[in-house]
Amino acid sequence: MEWIRDVVKNIRVGEPASYRNLTVFPLFGIDLKGTDYLTLDEALERKCSEVTEVSEGGSVPELKFVNSGSQPVFLLDGEQLIGAKQNRVLNLSILVAGGKVVIIPVSCVEAGRWRHTSAGFSSSESAYFAEGRARKMAQVSNSLHSAGRRDSDQVRVWRDIAEKSSRFGVFSDTSAVRDIYNHAKAGLEDYSRCFSSLAGQSGALFAINGKIVGLDLFDSSETLKKLFPKLLHGYGLDAIDRGAGDRPGEEAACTPQDVAAFLESIVEAGKEEFDAVGEGKDVRLSGKNLTGAALVVDDRVVHLGAFAVE
């Protein structure tokens, strides 16, 4: 379990940037110069991988990922998959080796559809909203601990989406979370114009209304650069939901001391290790007001995600 401690202890926190009620702290950690894996978007674009239902009948909590290429493919916790019989979201981060077929655990984010609109899935430009990722991450950890499965609480996932849809005034025929993002597109584009990844940056910590929400850290600045726009949409949707006002004043600002305390809580969190789906180890983190997970492959933390929870 030293992997997590070593990675977190080596993080350097950069100067934050803020827009309205969202603040982003750049994280500089281990930065492998070039990666040996593709992202999901890259693999789908090159047509060396595909995501489909597990069978003609389908199974809500599972999809089939086929990597017919030679390079591993990295799938990020919270990435949305659009199409087939209903839209889904990944329950955890996964690395699939070249030439492998893996059944991947997912949650449904479109309760009102169970019919094919396409043979396979495409990916979304937006990750699942951070509040939902945090709750789902804790649910999957509990499922692993108690039953050895990687299940979310599907009913609660649907309820989270329904409640957010109601707050945004979005009423979708299929109760798809994607429709909330479409409704909030202009606001999300504002955030996208105001934030970007920096040279050498391999992670980001996000705060809303002066309170830390979570962080995502990768083994390479290249990976962060590719996935940062998706992550920003996920955190940005929550920022809009919680009220986007002016830049937070000092009394509401997230301080470097807050960030240091959050990073220390990751180091101090309880950790439980499982064989990963695909390659490596799946390390689940739990602590007071914290949930997290890390994908570790060949003693390398490919992805670490952690969230503040009530």
N, C-alpha and C positions, 0 to 999 in steps of 0.2 A: 504493500500500500504506500510505499515511499514515492511512487510515481506522482501522485497528486501533490504531495507536500513539496517535492522538488520543483515541479512546474510552477506552482503558485508562489513559492518563495523567490523564484527568479523573475517574476513579473515586475516590469517597470511601468508605472502609471503615468501617462502623458497628460498634457493640459486639456481640460474638458472643453467641449463646444456645446453651446445651448441654442435652442430655438423654441420659442414659446415655452411650453412646460416640459420639454424633453431635453435631457443633458446626456451627452455621450463622452465617456472617458476612454481614450485609446489605450490599449494594453499592448505592451511590447514584451514578448517572452521568447521562447525557443522559436526560431525561424529557419526551418529547413529551406535551403535554396533549391526550389524545385521539388515537386512531389511526384511520387510514383503512382498516383491514383488520379482518376477523373472524378469530377463532380457529376451528380445526376444529370444536370442540364447538358454537360458536355457529352456524356455517354448517350443520351437520347438523341442529341443533335447529330452525332456521328453514326447513329443507328447500329451501334455495337452492343446495345442493351435495350431491353424492353420490360415494361411492367404490365402485367395482365391479371385478370381474375384467376384464382387457382383452378377453376373449372368452369364449364358452361353455366352451371348452377350458381357458382360463386360462394364466397364465405365472407361475411361482413368484416371479421377481425383479421383477415389474412389476404395477402396478395402474393403473386409469384414474380420474382425478379430474375431475369435471365441475363447473365453477362456473357455474351459470346465473344467478347474481345479478349485481348491478352493482358490489359491493364486492370488493376482493381478499380472499383467504383465506390465512391463515398456517398452515402445517403445521410442527410442531416435530420436529426430529431426535429419534428415539427414541419418538415417540408410537405407541401400539399400536392396531392396527385389527383389530376382532373380527368374524368371520363369514365369509360367502361360502364359498370352498372350503377355506381355512385361515387362521388368524390370521397377521398380518404386523406388522412394525415399520418405521417410516420410516428410510431410510438417511441422510437429511440434511434440513435445514430448507429449506422451499420457500415462495415467495409466488406464488399463482396469481391472475392478473388476472381481473376480472369478465368473464363471457362466454367464458371459455377452457376448453378441454379439454386436460389434460396427462397424459402417462404418467409415473407417479412410481416411482422405484426403491425397493424394499423388500426386507426379508429375512423368511424364514419363521420363526415362533416357535412352530410347532405341527407337528412333523415327522410325526405319525402320522395326519393327516387330509388327504384330498384329495377332498372331496365338499361340495356346497353344503348349508349349514344356513340360509342366507338369501340373498336376491338381492344385497344390498350389505353394506357394512361399517358398524358403529358404532364409536365410539371408546371407549377404556378410561379409567378414572379414574387409572391408573398408567402412568407412563413406563417404558420398558425400564430395567432395573437399570444403574447407572452404570458398573460394571466392563465390562458387555457393550457399552454405548454407546461407551466409550473404545476398546475393541478394534475395534469395527465402524467407528468414525470413522477410525482409522488404516488399516484395510483399504480403505475407500472412497477415501481419499487416495492410497494406493498404486495402486489400480485406475485412478483418473483420470490419475495421472502416467504409468503404463505403457501403458494401453490406451484412455484417453479414455472409460472407462465408470465407472459409480458402483456397482460391485458389492462386496458383502461376501464374505468367505470363508464360504459357507453351511454347510459341514461344521463349521467351527469354531464358528459361532453355535449350531448344534445341540449340539455338545459342551459349550459353556459352559452351556447350559440343562440338559443332562443332569447335569453335575457339580453345579450348584447344586441341582437337584431331589434328588439323592442326599444332599447335605449337609442339606437340610431334611427328608429322609425323605418326599418326595412322589413318588408313583408314579402317573402320569397315563396313561389309556388312549391319549391322542393326543400325549403328550409336550409339552403346552402350557405355556408359561411362565406363562400366566394362572393355572394351578392352584397355582403356588408363591405367588403373591400372595394367592389365596384362603386358602391354608393359613396365611399370615403375617398375616392381616387384623387380628387383635387387636393385634399388635405395631405394625403400621403405623398403626392408629388412635391408639395411644399417642403416636407421633411427631407425628401430625397435631394432637393436642390441645396439644402443647407448642411448636409453631412456627407462625408466621404471618408474612405479609409486612407491612411497615410503610409508612406514608404516604411516598410519594416514592421508595420502593425499587424499583429497576429490575433488580436482579440478586441472586444469592446465590452464595456460595462455601461448599462443604461439606467438612468434615474428619471422618474416622472414626479413632478410636483415636489422635487427635493428629496424624494425617497428612492433608495436603490430598489430596482425591480429584478435585475439579473445580469448575467454575463454569459458570453460565448467566447471560448478561446480555442484556437486551432494550432496545429503543429507547423503552420506555414502562413506567411503573409499572403501568399498567392491564393490560398483557400479562403482566407478572410475576405480578400478583395472580391472574389467571385460570389461569395454568399452574403456579404454585408448588405446589399440592397434588399434581399429577401428578409433578413433579420430586422432591418430598419423598418420595413413595412409592418412586421409583426409587433414590434414595440411601439411604432407610431400609431397603430390602430388603438392601442390601449391609451396612449397619450391623448388622442382625440376624444376617446370615450370619457376620460377623467377630467376633461375640460381644458382646452388649449387657450391659455390666456397669454399675458405678457411673459417675458423672461422672468424666472423666479427671482425674487429679491434675496438678499443675503440671509434673511431669517428663514427662508425656505430652501436654501441652496444645499446641495449634497457636498459635504466637505471631504478633503483628502483623508481625514481621520475616519469618516464613515466608510470610505472605500477600503482603507487598511483593515478596519474591523470586519468588514464583509469578507475580505480575502482570508483573514485569520479564521473566520468561522468555517470556511471551506476546509482549511487545514485540520481544524479540530473536529470536524463532523465525523460521525460514525460511518464506516465504510464496509460494504459487503460485496464480495467479488463473485461473479458468475461467468460461465463460458458465454461469449458473445454470440449473437446471431451473425453468421459469417465468420470473419476473422477476429482473433484477439480475445480480450476480456472486457466484460461489461461491469464497471465498478459503480455501485449505487451509493449515494451520499445522503445522509439524513442528520439533521441537527436541530437545535432550537431555532425556529423561524427560518429554516433553510432546507431545500431539497436540491438534489443534483445528481448528475450521472457523467461518467467518463468512459470513452471508448479507448482502450489501451491495446496497441498492436506492436509486438516485438519491443516491449518496454518503452514505447513511445505513446504519449497521450495525443491521439489524433484529434479528439474533440473533448472538451470539458464544458458542460453547461450547468449553471447553478442559478437558483432563484430564491429571493426572499419570500417567505410565506408567513401568513398570520398564525 
